[in-house]
Amino acid sequence: AALGIGLLLAAVTGGALAWAGPMMYMIVAQFALIGDWPSPWMWPARPPHDLGGALCAGLVFAAGIVVATIRGARAFREV
């Protein structure tokens, strides 16, 4: 999921800021681990064989691959 978030953010903000999305996801996932959140989007906090968490992580990764393939990362334009 974190890689998919990075790919999606690279298409929106560009490659230089694409690291911010996975970093924020990691911070939220840490709170999910501490607080025992039941949401499948917080798949690091789910049990190892959880189908919902695997589907959510796979969907975000697939969306990131599709968007990065079709659109690509935004190029930084110097002024």
C-alpha positions as MATLAB code, in Angstrom:
seq = 'AALGIGLLLAAVTGGALAWAGPMMYMIVAQFALIGDWPSPWMWPARPPHDLGGALCAGLVFAAGIVVATIRGARAFREV';
ca = [
       0.000    0.000    0.000;
       2.802    2.419    0.800;
       4.370    1.885   -2.630;
       1.009    2.451   -4.314;
       0.511    5.641   -2.308;
       3.955    6.825   -3.391;
       3.181    6.114   -7.046;
      -0.161    7.910   -6.856;
       1.402   10.905   -5.143;
       4.210   11.012   -7.717;
       1.593   11.455  -10.430;
      -0.084   14.277   -8.494;
       2.770   16.206   -6.880;
       5.845   14.981   -8.722;
       8.675   12.702   -7.744;
      10.334   15.138   -5.351;
       7.371   15.073   -2.944;
       6.219   11.489   -3.512;
       7.914   10.348   -0.286;
       5.443   12.355    1.850;
       2.466   10.043    1.245;
       4.103    6.793    2.364;
       5.625    8.617    5.343;
       2.203    9.872    6.453;
       0.746    6.394    5.901;
       3.496    4.937    8.086;
       2.685    7.400   10.878;
      -1.037    6.598   10.692;
      -0.232    2.865   10.610;
       1.813    3.246   13.802;
      -1.227    4.754   15.531;
      -3.321    1.889   14.127;
      -0.926   -0.640   15.648;
      -1.025    1.107   19.021;
      -4.794    1.660   19.038;
      -5.786   -1.702   17.465;
      -7.893   -0.109   14.713;
     -10.173   -2.562   12.869;
     -10.061   -0.808    9.443;
      -8.716   -2.924    6.553;
      -6.947    0.197    5.177;
      -4.602   -0.098    8.147;
      -3.395   -3.479    6.903;
      -0.138   -3.447    8.943;
      -2.313   -3.652   12.069;
      -4.367   -6.559   10.754;
      -3.689  -10.277   11.334;
      -1.312  -11.930    8.820;
      -4.005  -13.844    6.890;
      -6.575  -11.026    6.683;
      -8.230  -10.932    3.253;
      -9.601   -7.378    3.627;
      -6.200   -5.912    4.403;
      -4.574   -7.769    1.521;
      -7.268   -6.569   -0.885;
      -6.908   -2.934    0.234;
      -3.127   -3.022   -0.094;
      -3.380   -4.721   -3.482;
      -5.952   -2.231   -4.785;
      -3.842    0.775   -3.823;
      -0.750   -0.812   -5.371;
      -2.619   -1.645   -8.581;
      -4.056    1.880   -8.787;
      -0.583    3.335   -8.312;
       0.873    1.135  -11.051;
      -1.934    2.042  -13.475;
      -1.701    5.789  -12.823;
       2.105    5.796  -12.980;
       2.032    3.822  -16.232;
      -0.582    5.997  -17.915;
       0.363    9.413  -16.613;
       3.871    9.070  -15.221;
       5.416   11.262  -12.551;
       5.108   14.996  -12.946;
       8.331   16.592  -14.063;
       9.813   19.426  -12.056;
       9.813   22.579  -14.129;
      12.567   25.064  -13.421;
      11.734   28.729  -13.744;
];
